[in-house]
């Protein structure tokens, strides 16, 4: 079964949030960061990867995305801070891991 990711991007700590789904997290975050696609994230400068979850299968990922989008903002902020209290951009750490695997 193919792996999918539900991810949260932020413009800054406690800033604008974006929630999405992808089967290639590095590629998708790179697209957000470089503004390759006209989108909400480009318009509002939302390109800092602050949270992600891996799921098995697209249905589980889409269900989780819908769930998170319905959550109150304070719940989303708490979710981010539980796994990433410093609000670090996790993209760099993912890139390091990819280089080490190759």
Biopython code that builds the backbone (N, CA, C, O; Angstrom):
import numpy as np
from Bio.PDB.StructureBuilder import StructureBuilder

atoms = [
    (1, "UNK", "N", (0.845, -1.176, 0.000)),
    (1, "UNK", "CA", (0.000, 0.000, 0.000)),
    (1, "UNK", "C", (0.892, 1.242, 0.000)),
    (1, "UNK", "O", (1.867, 1.318, 0.748)),
    (2, "UNK", "N", (0.554, 2.197, -0.832)),
    (2, "UNK", "CA", (1.336, 3.419, -0.972)),
    (2, "UNK", "C", (1.173, 4.317, 0.255)),
    (2, "UNK", "O", (0.088, 4.402, 0.831)),
    (3, "UNK", "N", (2.256, 4.983, 0.647)),
    (3, "UNK", "CA", (2.229, 5.873, 1.795)),
    (3, "UNK", "C", (1.842, 7.289, 1.363)),
    (3, "UNK", "O", (2.229, 7.758, 0.293)),
    (4, "UNK", "N", (1.086, 7.941, 2.204)),
    (4, "UNK", "CA", (0.671, 9.321, 1.986)),
    (4, "UNK", "C", (0.977, 10.124, 3.238)),
    (4, "UNK", "O", (1.166, 9.572, 4.322)),
    (5, "UNK", "N", (1.020, 11.420, 3.070)),
    (5, "UNK", "CA", (1.317, 12.320, 4.170)),
    (5, "UNK", "C", (0.258, 13.406, 4.265)),
    (5, "UNK", "O", (-0.187, 13.953, 3.256)),
    (6, "UNK", "N", (-0.134, 13.706, 5.490)),
    (6, "UNK", "CA", (-0.939, 14.878, 5.779)),
    (6, "UNK", "C", (0.044, 15.848, 6.421)),
    (6, "UNK", "O", (0.778, 15.476, 7.338)),
    (7, "UNK", "N", (0.061, 17.080, 5.946)),
    (7, "UNK", "CA", (1.067, 18.017, 6.432)),
    (7, "UNK", "C", (0.449, 19.378, 6.740)),
    (7, "UNK", "O", (-0.593, 19.756, 6.205)),
    (8, "UNK", "N", (1.137, 20.095, 7.627)),
    (8, "UNK", "CA", (0.728, 21.457, 7.960)),
    (8, "UNK", "C", (1.903, 22.382, 7.683)),
    (8, "UNK", "O", (3.017, 22.157, 8.155)),
    (9, "UNK", "N", (1.634, 23.424, 6.910)),
    (9, "UNK", "CA", (2.598, 24.488, 6.654)),
    (9, "UNK", "C", (2.161, 25.725, 7.428)),
    (9, "UNK", "O", (0.974, 25.916, 7.695)),
    (10, "UNK", "N", (3.122, 26.555, 7.781)),
    (10, "UNK", "CA", (2.820, 27.815, 8.470)),
    (10, "UNK", "C", (3.631, 28.943, 7.838)),
    (10, "UNK", "O", (4.699, 28.718, 7.268)),
    (11, "UNK", "N", (3.104, 30.154, 7.950)),
    (11, "UNK", "CA", (3.838, 31.317, 7.459)),
    (11, "UNK", "C", (4.910, 31.728, 8.473)),
    (11, "UNK", "O", (5.958, 32.257, 8.103)),
    (12, "UNK", "N", (4.633, 31.479, 9.749)),
    (12, "UNK", "CA", (5.542, 31.766, 10.854)),
    (12, "UNK", "C", (4.911, 31.143, 12.097)),
    (12, "UNK", "O", (3.816, 30.585, 12.018)),
    (13, "UNK", "N", (5.578, 31.230, 13.227)),
    (13, "UNK", "CA", (5.007, 30.714, 14.474)),
    (13, "UNK", "C", (3.658, 31.387, 14.720)),
    (13, "UNK", "O", (3.555, 32.613, 14.698)),
    (14, "UNK", "N", (2.642, 30.590, 14.949)),
    (14, "UNK", "CA", (1.269, 31.057, 15.179)),
    (14, "UNK", "C", (0.697, 31.868, 14.010)),
    (14, "UNK", "O", (-0.253, 32.630, 14.190)),
    (15, "UNK", "N", (1.268, 31.705, 12.827)),
    (15, "UNK", "CA", (0.810, 32.445, 11.653)),
    (15, "UNK", "C", (-0.272, 31.704, 10.883)),
    (15, "UNK", "O", (-0.976, 30.854, 11.428)),
    (16, "UNK", "N", (-0.386, 32.042, 9.618)),
    (16, "UNK", "CA", (-1.348, 31.413, 8.720)),
    (16, "UNK", "C", (-0.971, 29.960, 8.524)),
    (16, "UNK", "O", (0.205, 29.636, 8.361)),
    (17, "UNK", "N", (-1.972, 29.075, 8.539)),
    (17, "UNK", "CA", (-1.742, 27.632, 8.385)),
    (17, "UNK", "C", (-2.348, 27.125, 7.087)),
    (17, "UNK", "O", (-3.339, 27.660, 6.590)),
    (18, "UNK", "N", (-1.726, 26.077, 6.551)),
    (18, "UNK", "CA", (-2.228, 25.381, 5.370)),
    (18, "UNK", "C", (-2.119, 23.894, 5.646)),
    (18, "UNK", "O", (-1.092, 23.431, 6.142)),
    (19, "UNK", "N", (-3.157, 23.142, 5.336)),
    (19, "UNK", "CA", (-3.154, 21.694, 5.541)),
    (19, "UNK", "C", (-3.327, 21.025, 4.185)),
    (19, "UNK", "O", (-4.208, 21.399, 3.411)),
    (20, "UNK", "N", (-2.487, 20.037, 3.900)),
    (20, "UNK", "CA", (-2.559, 19.352, 2.615)),
    (20, "UNK", "C", (-2.240, 17.877, 2.723)),
    (20, "UNK", "O", (-1.889, 17.372, 3.790)),
    (21, "UNK", "N", (-2.369, 17.190, 1.586)),
    (21, "UNK", "CA", (-2.104, 15.755, 1.469)),
    (21, "UNK", "C", (-1.214, 15.539, 0.254)),
    (21, "UNK", "O", (-1.373, 16.211, -0.765)),
    (22, "UNK", "N", (-0.283, 14.607, 0.362)),
    (22, "UNK", "CA", (0.578, 14.268, -0.765)),
    (22, "UNK", "C", (1.124, 12.856, -0.608)),
    (22, "UNK", "O", (1.126, 12.293, 0.487)),
    (23, "UNK", "N", (1.585, 12.296, -1.719)),
    (23, "UNK", "CA", (2.274, 11.004, -1.650)),
    (23, "UNK", "C", (3.790, 11.204, -1.755)),
    (23, "UNK", "O", (4.545, 10.234, -1.696)),
    (24, "UNK", "N", (4.240, 12.454, -1.909)),
    (24, "UNK", "CA", (5.664, 12.779, -1.984)),
    (24, "UNK", "C", (5.880, 14.088, -1.225)),
    (24, "UNK", "O", (5.797, 15.174, -1.799)),
    (25, "UNK", "N", (6.154, 13.968, 0.053)),
    (25, "UNK", "CA", (6.225, 15.134, 0.931)),
    (25, "UNK", "C", (7.341, 16.103, 0.531)),
    (25, "UNK", "O", (7.121, 17.314, 0.502)),
    (26, "UNK", "N", (8.517, 15.594, 0.225)),
    (26, "UNK", "CA", (9.619, 16.478, -0.152)),
    (26, "UNK", "C", (9.299, 17.278, -1.416)),
    (26, "UNK", "O", (9.527, 18.486, -1.467)),
    (27, "UNK", "N", (8.778, 16.606, -2.417)),
    (27, "UNK", "CA", (8.435, 17.285, -3.669)),
    (27, "UNK", "C", (7.380, 18.355, -3.430)),
    (27, "UNK", "O", (7.501, 19.478, -3.920)),
    (28, "UNK", "N", (6.346, 18.003, -2.675)),
    (28, "UNK", "CA", (5.232, 18.934, -2.480)),
    (28, "UNK", "C", (5.652, 20.161, -1.670)),
    (28, "UNK", "O", (5.274, 21.284, -2.003)),
    (29, "UNK", "N", (6.430, 19.950, -0.613)),
    (29, "UNK", "CA", (6.880, 21.098, 0.181)),
    (29, "UNK", "C", (7.815, 21.967, -0.659)),
    (29, "UNK", "O", (7.777, 23.194, -0.564)),
    (30, "UNK", "N", (8.649, 21.338, -1.474)),
    (30, "UNK", "CA", (9.513, 22.102, -2.382)),
    (30, "UNK", "C", (8.671, 22.975, -3.314)),
    (30, "UNK", "O", (9.025, 24.126, -3.565)),
    (31, "UNK", "N", (7.578, 22.448, -3.820)),
    (31, "UNK", "CA", (6.689, 23.227, -4.678)),
    (31, "UNK", "C", (6.123, 24.434, -3.928)),
    (31, "UNK", "O", (6.050, 25.533, -4.478)),
    (32, "UNK", "N", (5.729, 24.229, -2.684)),
    (32, "UNK", "CA", (5.235, 25.343, -1.864)),
    (32, "UNK", "C", (6.340, 26.384, -1.658)),
    (32, "UNK", "O", (6.104, 27.582, -1.812)),
    (33, "UNK", "N", (7.534, 25.929, -1.314)),
    (33, "UNK", "CA", (8.632, 26.838, -1.001)),
    (33, "UNK", "C", (9.073, 27.667, -2.213)),
    (33, "UNK", "O", (9.447, 28.830, -2.066)),
    (34, "UNK", "N", (9.031, 27.081, -3.384)),
    (34, "UNK", "CA", (9.498, 27.775, -4.579)),
    (34, "UNK", "C", (8.381, 28.500, -5.311)),
    (34, "UNK", "O", (8.643, 29.218, -6.276)),
    (35, "UNK", "N", (7.150, 28.327, -4.874)),
    (35, "UNK", "CA", (6.025, 29.008, -5.512)),
    (35, "UNK", "C", (5.771, 28.552, -6.932)),
    (35, "UNK", "O", (5.313, 29.340, -7.759)),
    (36, "UNK", "N", (6.058, 27.295, -7.235)),
    (36, "UNK", "CA", (5.880, 26.771, -8.585)),
    (36, "UNK", "C", (4.428, 26.788, -9.048)),
    (36, "UNK", "O", (4.148, 26.852, -10.245)),
    (37, "UNK", "N", (3.519, 26.732, -8.095)),
    (37, "UNK", "CA", (2.104, 26.691, -8.423)),
    (37, "UNK", "C", (1.414, 27.882, -7.759)),
    (37, "UNK", "O", (1.642, 28.171, -6.584)),
    (38, "UNK", "N", (0.564, 28.568, -8.530)),
    (38, "UNK", "CA", (-0.240, 29.641, -7.943)),
    (38, "UNK", "C", (-1.196, 28.997, -6.944)),
    (38, "UNK", "O", (-2.005, 28.146, -7.313)),
    (39, "UNK", "N", (-1.105, 29.396, -5.702)),
    (39, "UNK", "CA", (-1.907, 28.740, -4.683)),
    (39, "UNK", "C", (-2.043, 29.632, -3.450)),
    (39, "UNK", "O", (-1.440, 30.701, -3.355)),
    (40, "UNK", "N", (-2.846, 29.159, -2.526)),
    (40, "UNK", "CA", (-3.027, 29.821, -1.234)),
    (40, "UNK", "C", (-1.679, 30.013, -0.544)),
    (40, "UNK", "O", (-1.382, 31.086, -0.018)),
    (41, "UNK", "N", (-0.874, 28.955, -0.556)),
    (41, "UNK", "CA", (0.405, 29.028, 0.162)),
    (41, "UNK", "C", (1.329, 30.078, -0.452)),
    (41, "UNK", "O", (2.055, 30.755, 0.277)),
    (42, "UNK", "N", (1.317, 30.224, -1.758)),
    (42, "UNK", "CA", (2.151, 31.244, -2.409)),
    (42, "UNK", "C", (1.631, 32.646, -2.081)),
    (42, "UNK", "O", (2.407, 33.550, -1.769)),
    (43, "UNK", "N", (0.327, 32.809, -2.156)),
    (43, "UNK", "CA", (-0.295, 34.104, -1.903)),
    (43, "UNK", "C", (-0.003, 34.620, -0.493)),
    (43, "UNK", "O", (0.209, 35.816, -0.294)),
    (44, "UNK", "N", (0.005, 33.707, 0.483)),
    (44, "UNK", "CA", (0.144, 34.114, 1.885)),
    (44, "UNK", "C", (1.501, 33.758, 2.498)),
    (44, "UNK", "O", (1.681, 33.894, 3.708)),
    (45, "UNK", "N", (2.450, 33.309, 1.689)),
    (45, "UNK", "CA", (3.782, 33.011, 2.197)),
    (45, "UNK", "C", (3.820, 31.865, 3.188)),
    (45, "UNK", "O", (4.584, 31.890, 4.153)),
    (46, "UNK", "N", (2.997, 30.864, 2.947)),
    (46, "UNK", "CA", (2.891, 29.722, 3.857)),
    (46, "UNK", "C", (3.751, 28.587, 3.289)),
    (46, "UNK", "O", (3.313, 27.846, 2.409)),
    (47, "UNK", "N", (4.978, 28.463, 3.804)),
    (47, "UNK", "CA", (5.878, 27.466, 3.212)),
    (47, "UNK", "C", (6.788, 26.780, 4.239)),
    (47, "UNK", "O", (7.740, 26.098, 3.859)),
    (48, "UNK", "N", (6.511, 26.951, 5.505)),
    (48, "UNK", "CA", (7.325, 26.350, 6.554)),
    (48, "UNK", "C", (6.646, 25.061, 7.035)),
    (48, "UNK", "O", (5.562, 25.114, 7.617)),
    (49, "UNK", "N", (7.270, 23.914, 6.798)),
    (49, "UNK", "CA", (6.706, 22.631, 7.207)),
    (49, "UNK", "C", (6.842, 22.481, 8.719)),
    (49, "UNK", "O", (7.953, 22.355, 9.235)),
    (50, "UNK", "N", (5.716, 22.495, 9.429)),
    (50, "UNK", "CA", (5.776, 22.446, 10.896)),
    (50, "UNK", "C", (5.209, 21.157, 11.481)),
    (50, "UNK", "O", (5.418, 20.869, 12.660)),
    (51, "UNK", "N", (4.495, 20.379, 10.670)),
    (51, "UNK", "CA", (3.922, 19.120, 11.163)),
    (51, "UNK", "C", (3.602, 18.224, 9.977)),
    (51, "UNK", "O", (3.179, 18.702, 8.925)),
    (52, "UNK", "N", (3.805, 16.924, 10.150)),
    (52, "UNK", "CA", (3.340, 15.966, 9.147)),
    (52, "UNK", "C", (3.068, 14.635, 9.803)),
    (52, "UNK", "O", (3.648, 14.288, 10.832)),
    (53, "UNK", "N", (2.169, 13.901, 9.180)),
    (53, "UNK", "CA", (1.811, 12.560, 9.637)),
    (53, "UNK", "C", (1.811, 11.642, 8.426)),
    (53, "UNK", "O", (1.342, 12.017, 7.351)),
    (54, "UNK", "N", (2.333, 10.454, 8.602)),
    (54, "UNK", "CA", (2.351, 9.467, 7.533)),
    (54, "UNK", "C", (1.153, 8.549, 7.695)),
    (54, "UNK", "O", (0.828, 8.138, 8.809)),
    (55, "UNK", "N", (0.495, 8.226, 6.591)),
    (55, "UNK", "CA", (-0.656, 7.327, 6.629)),
    (55, "UNK", "C", (-0.469, 6.220, 5.600)),
    (55, "UNK", "O", (0.348, 6.334, 4.686)),
    (56, "UNK", "N", (-1.218, 5.177, 5.761)),
    (56, "UNK", "CA", (-1.248, 4.102, 4.776)),
    (56, "UNK", "C", (-2.481, 4.284, 3.915)),
    (56, "UNK", "O", (-3.603, 4.140, 4.401)),
    (57, "UNK", "N", (-2.295, 4.592, 2.665)),
    (57, "UNK", "CA", (-3.425, 4.714, 1.753)),
    (57, "UNK", "C", (-3.995, 6.111, 1.678)),
    (57, "UNK", "O", (-3.962, 6.875, 2.643)),
    (58, "UNK", "N", (-4.518, 6.423, 0.512)),
    (58, "UNK", "CA", (-5.017, 7.761, 0.247)),
    (58, "UNK", "C", (-6.294, 8.058, 1.039)),
    (58, "UNK", "O", (-6.499, 9.198, 1.455)),
    (59, "UNK", "N", (-7.144, 7.076, 1.252)),
    (59, "UNK", "CA", (-8.397, 7.329, 1.976)),
    (59, "UNK", "C", (-8.142, 7.787, 3.407)),
    (59, "UNK", "O", (-8.784, 8.717, 3.894)),
    (60, "UNK", "N", (-7.205, 7.130, 4.072)),
    (60, "UNK", "CA", (-6.861, 7.534, 5.437)),
    (60, "UNK", "C", (-6.294, 8.946, 5.484)),
    (60, "UNK", "O", (-6.590, 9.714, 6.400)),
    (61, "UNK", "N", (-5.483, 9.279, 4.495)),
    (61, "UNK", "CA", (-4.891, 10.619, 4.440)),
    (61, "UNK", "C", (-5.963, 11.676, 4.203)),
    (61, "UNK", "O", (-5.957, 12.722, 4.852)),
    (62, "UNK", "N", (-6.871, 11.413, 3.286)),
    (62, "UNK", "CA", (-7.925, 12.384, 2.994)),
    (62, "UNK", "C", (-8.867, 12.564, 4.175)),
    (62, "UNK", "O", (-9.323, 13.675, 4.445)),
    (63, "UNK", "N", (-9.161, 11.474, 4.878)),
    (63, "UNK", "CA", (-10.018, 11.572, 6.058)),
    (63, "UNK", "C", (-9.343, 12.418, 7.145)),
    (63, "UNK", "O", (-9.980, 13.264, 7.772)),
    (64, "UNK", "N", (-8.041, 12.174, 7.356)),
    (64, "UNK", "CA", (-7.311, 12.938, 8.379)),
    (64, "UNK", "C", (-7.223, 14.415, 7.990)),
    (64, "UNK", "O", (-7.366, 15.290, 8.843)),
    (65, "UNK", "N", (-6.987, 14.694, 6.708)),
    (65, "UNK", "CA", (-6.932, 16.082, 6.252)),
    (65, "UNK", "C", (-8.253, 16.796, 6.535)),
    (65, "UNK", "O", (-8.259, 17.910, 7.059)),
    (66, "UNK", "N", (-9.362, 16.160, 6.190)),
    (66, "UNK", "CA", (-10.678, 16.768, 6.436)),
    (66, "UNK", "C", (-10.908, 16.991, 7.929)),
    (66, "UNK", "O", (-11.451, 18.016, 8.340)),
    (67, "UNK", "N", (-10.487, 16.012, 8.733)),
    (67, "UNK", "CA", (-10.633, 16.143, 10.181)),
    (67, "UNK", "C", (-9.866, 17.358, 10.695)),
    (67, "UNK", "O", (-10.410, 18.171, 11.443)),
    (68, "UNK", "N", (-8.595, 17.479, 10.292)),
    (68, "UNK", "CA", (-7.770, 18.590, 10.764)),
    (68, "UNK", "C", (-8.311, 19.938, 10.292)),
    (68, "UNK", "O", (-8.268, 20.918, 11.036)),
    (69, "UNK", "N", (-8.813, 19.991, 9.077)),
    (69, "UNK", "CA", (-9.348, 21.252, 8.558)),
    (69, "UNK", "C", (-10.577, 21.716, 9.340)),
    (69, "UNK", "O", (-10.858, 22.912, 9.406)),
    (70, "UNK", "N", (-11.307, 20.769, 9.930)),
    (70, "UNK", "CA", (-12.491, 21.122, 10.725)),
    (70, "UNK", "C", (-12.146, 21.518, 12.159)),
    (70, "UNK", "O", (-12.961, 22.128, 12.851)),
    (71, "UNK", "N", (-10.954, 21.176, 12.596)),
    (71, "UNK", "CA", (-10.549, 21.471, 13.966)),
    (71, "UNK", "C", (-10.502, 22.975, 14.225)),
    (71, "UNK", "O", (-10.298, 23.777, 13.314)),
    (72, "UNK", "N", (-10.695, 23.328, 15.487)),
    (72, "UNK", "CA", (-10.482, 24.708, 15.913)),
    (72, "UNK", "C", (-8.994, 25.034, 15.794)),
    (72, "UNK", "O", (-8.140, 24.158, 15.919)),
    (73, "UNK", "N", (-8.709, 26.288, 15.554)),
    (73, "UNK", "CA", (-7.324, 26.722, 15.379)),
    (73, "UNK", "C", (-6.451, 26.354, 16.587)),
    (73, "UNK", "O", (-5.314, 25.912, 16.420)),
    (74, "UNK", "N", (-6.983, 26.537, 17.797)),
    (74, "UNK", "CA", (-6.169, 26.244, 18.986)),
    (74, "UNK", "C", (-5.787, 24.765, 19.051)),
    (74, "UNK", "O", (-4.722, 24.434, 19.573)),
    (75, "UNK", "N", (-6.631, 23.869, 18.533)),
    (75, "UNK", "CA", (-6.299, 22.441, 18.509)),
    (75, "UNK", "C", (-5.160, 22.187, 17.527)),
    (75, "UNK", "O", (-4.264, 21.389, 17.802)),
    (76, "UNK", "N", (-5.195, 22.865, 16.385)),
    (76, "UNK", "CA", (-4.129, 22.712, 15.392)),
    (76, "UNK", "C", (-2.805, 23.219, 15.962)),
    (76, "UNK", "O", (-1.768, 22.578, 15.793)),
    (77, "UNK", "N", (-2.841, 24.357, 16.630)),
    (77, "UNK", "CA", (-1.623, 24.904, 17.229)),
    (77, "UNK", "C", (-1.064, 23.952, 18.288)),
    (77, "UNK", "O", (0.148, 23.759, 18.374)),
    (78, "UNK", "N", (-1.941, 23.364, 19.085)),
    (78, "UNK", "CA", (-1.500, 22.417, 20.103)),
    (78, "UNK", "C", (-0.871, 21.179, 19.460)),
    (78, "UNK", "O", (0.139, 20.673, 19.948)),
    (79, "UNK", "N", (-1.464, 20.691, 18.366)),
    (79, "UNK", "CA", (-0.917, 19.533, 17.646)),
    (79, "UNK", "C", (0.506, 19.840, 17.168)),
    (79, "UNK", "O", (1.412, 19.024, 17.336)),
    (80, "UNK", "N", (0.690, 21.001, 16.583)),
    (80, "UNK", "CA", (2.023, 21.396, 16.109)),
    (80, "UNK", "C", (2.993, 21.464, 17.273)),
    (80, "UNK", "O", (4.098, 20.928, 17.191)),
    (81, "UNK", "N", (2.595, 22.115, 18.353)),
    (81, "UNK", "CA", (3.510, 22.324, 19.467)),
    (81, "UNK", "C", (3.833, 21.043, 20.222)),
    (81, "UNK", "O", (4.878, 20.963, 20.868)),
    (82, "UNK", "N", (2.964, 20.042, 20.159)),
    (82, "UNK", "CA", (3.263, 18.764, 20.815)),
    (82, "UNK", "C", (4.435, 18.065, 20.132)),
    (82, "UNK", "O", (5.278, 17.474, 20.806)),
    (83, "UNK", "N", (4.498, 18.124, 18.801)),
    (83, "UNK", "CA", (5.563, 17.426, 18.082)),
    (83, "UNK", "C", (6.705, 18.347, 17.667)),
    (83, "UNK", "O", (7.800, 17.876, 17.357)),
    (84, "UNK", "N", (6.458, 19.660, 17.660)),
    (84, "UNK", "CA", (7.456, 20.606, 17.173)),
    (84, "UNK", "C", (7.355, 21.914, 17.988)),
    (84, "UNK", "O", (6.969, 22.951, 17.448)),
    (85, "UNK", "N", (7.704, 21.860, 19.282)),
    (85, "UNK", "CA", (7.503, 23.023, 20.154)),
    (85, "UNK", "C", (8.264, 24.275, 19.727)),
    (85, "UNK", "O", (7.843, 25.384, 20.056)),
    (86, "UNK", "N", (9.362, 24.130, 19.010)),
    (86, "UNK", "CA", (10.142, 25.285, 18.565)),
    (86, "UNK", "C", (9.663, 25.814, 17.208)),
    (86, "UNK", "O", (10.179, 26.817, 16.714)),
    (87, "UNK", "N", (8.697, 25.153, 16.621)),
    (87, "UNK", "CA", (8.175, 25.536, 15.296)),
    (87, "UNK", "C", (9.306, 25.565, 14.259)),
    (87, "UNK", "O", (9.373, 26.470, 13.427)),
    (88, "UNK", "N", (10.196, 24.562, 14.321)),
    (88, "UNK", "CA", (11.270, 24.467, 13.328)),
    (88, "UNK", "C", (10.682, 24.063, 11.980)),
    (88, "UNK", "O", (9.677, 23.355, 11.919)),
    (89, "UNK", "N", (11.311, 24.515, 10.909)),
    (89, "UNK", "CA", (10.939, 24.080, 9.574)),
    (89, "UNK", "C", (11.515, 22.677, 9.386)),
    (89, "UNK", "O", (12.734, 22.513, 9.320)),
    (90, "UNK", "N", (10.666, 21.684, 9.302)),
    (90, "UNK", "CA", (11.085, 20.287, 9.252)),
    (90, "UNK", "C", (11.601, 19.863, 7.883)),
    (90, "UNK", "O", (12.148, 18.769, 7.743)),
    (91, "UNK", "N", (11.439, 20.699, 6.887)),
    (91, "UNK", "CA", (11.863, 20.367, 5.532)),
    (91, "UNK", "C", (13.359, 20.063, 5.468)),
    (91, "UNK", "O", (13.763, 19.092, 4.828)),
    (92, "UNK", "N", (14.175, 20.873, 6.115)),
    (92, "UNK", "CA", (15.621, 20.661, 6.111)),
    (92, "UNK", "C", (16.014, 19.320, 6.703)),
    (92, "UNK", "O", (16.917, 18.652, 6.199)),
    (93, "UNK", "N", (15.339, 18.929, 7.768)),
    (93, "UNK", "CA", (15.636, 17.641, 8.394)),
    (93, "UNK", "C", (15.246, 16.481, 7.470)),
    (93, "UNK", "O", (15.935, 15.462, 7.416)),
    (94, "UNK", "N", (14.151, 16.644, 6.755)),
    (94, "UNK", "CA", (13.745, 15.614, 5.797)),
    (94, "UNK", "C", (14.755, 15.500, 4.657)),
    (94, "UNK", "O", (15.067, 14.399, 4.203)),
    (95, "UNK", "N", (15.258, 16.636, 4.204)),
    (95, "UNK", "CA", (16.256, 16.631, 3.130)),
    (95, "UNK", "C", (17.535, 15.936, 3.585)),
    (95, "UNK", "O", (18.132, 15.174, 2.824)),
    (96, "UNK", "N", (17.957, 16.195, 4.821)),
    (96, "UNK", "CA", (19.154, 15.538, 5.348)),
    (96, "UNK", "C", (18.960, 14.026, 5.361)),
    (96, "UNK", "O", (19.850, 13.272, 4.969)),
    (97, "UNK", "N", (17.789, 13.594, 5.815)),
    (97, "UNK", "CA", (17.487, 12.163, 5.859)),
    (97, "UNK", "C", (17.484, 11.533, 4.481)),
    (97, "UNK", "O", (17.910, 10.390, 4.314)),
    (98, "UNK", "N", (17.009, 12.268, 3.502)),
    (98, "UNK", "CA", (16.974, 11.752, 2.128)),
    (98, "UNK", "C", (18.391, 11.584, 1.585)),
    (98, "UNK", "O", (18.688, 10.590, 0.922)),
    (99, "UNK", "N", (19.260, 12.544, 1.862)),
    (99, "UNK", "CA", (20.643, 12.457, 1.385)),
    (99, "UNK", "C", (21.331, 11.263, 2.027)),
    (99, "UNK", "O", (22.073, 10.538, 1.365)),
    (100, "UNK", "N", (21.082, 11.059, 3.323)),
    (100, "UNK", "CA", (21.722, 9.946, 4.030)),
    (100, "UNK", "C", (21.241, 8.590, 3.523)),
    (100, "UNK", "O", (22.003, 7.624, 3.498)),
    (101, "UNK", "N", (19.972, 8.521, 3.118)),
    (101, "UNK", "CA", (19.431, 7.245, 2.636)),
    (101, "UNK", "C", (20.018, 6.878, 1.287)),
    (101, "UNK", "O", (20.234, 5.699, 1.006)),
    (102, "UNK", "N", (20.283, 7.885, 0.438)),
    (102, "UNK", "CA", (20.721, 7.640, -0.935)),
    (102, "UNK", "C", (22.099, 7.134, -0.959)),
    (102, "UNK", "O", (22.641, 6.869, -2.032)),
]
sb = StructureBuilder()
sb.init_structure("model")
sb.init_model(0)
sb.init_chain("A")
sb.init_seg("    ")
for serial, (resi, resn, name, xyz) in enumerate(atoms, 1):
    if name == "N":
        sb.init_residue(resn, " ", resi, " ")
    sb.init_atom(name, np.array(xyz, "f"), 0.0, 1.0, " ", f" {name:<3s}", serial, name[0])
structure = sb.get_structure()
